[in-house]
Amino acid sequence: MPSPLDYIGPRRFAFYPAIKNADPNEWVLGTASRSEVQVINAKTGSEIWVPRQHIGAVSDAGSALLTVGLRKPLDLRSGSLEPLVKRVIEMPHGDSDPFAGCRNPSPHPAPVIAIRLDDSRKSAASKAIVGLAIGSLLACLLASLIATAARL
């Protein structure tokens, strides 16, 4: 199945969303391989390789530039493209009470529920290890008894 970029030819296009740190957003198609496409910035002449997995549909809105959709926002860092990741941790607002629904409105304490913890001494693995140790000890005793009886 041909790529949407195969229909562009020598026409100029813009990426949407624009590649961060790769201004201006006006490109020409260069060479291509099975996994990547080389694009050349029409204004600066800089070349980058875009993996085909990031390229979406091509659209012609009737303007001078075609629009090539990107499946995810990309960032140009030190000559290579990487997915743009916004590392933002949203903090709760200071005026809301995060524990409003967690408080116990009853005046008496909560009932105590018995929780049984697994006893690690009675697990199947520990039983097997103990059984193996006892069996090997008995085998050593039996071998020493046979060796002693053979010498007599």
Secondary structure, 3 states (H helix, E strand, C coil): CCCHHHHCCCCEEEEECCCECCCCCCEEEEEECCCEEEEEECCCCCEEEEEHHHEEEEECCCCCCEEEEECCCEEEECCEEEECCCCCCCCCCCCCCCCCCCCCCCCCCCCCCCCCCCCHHHCHHHHHHHHHHHHHHHHHHHHHHHHHHHHC
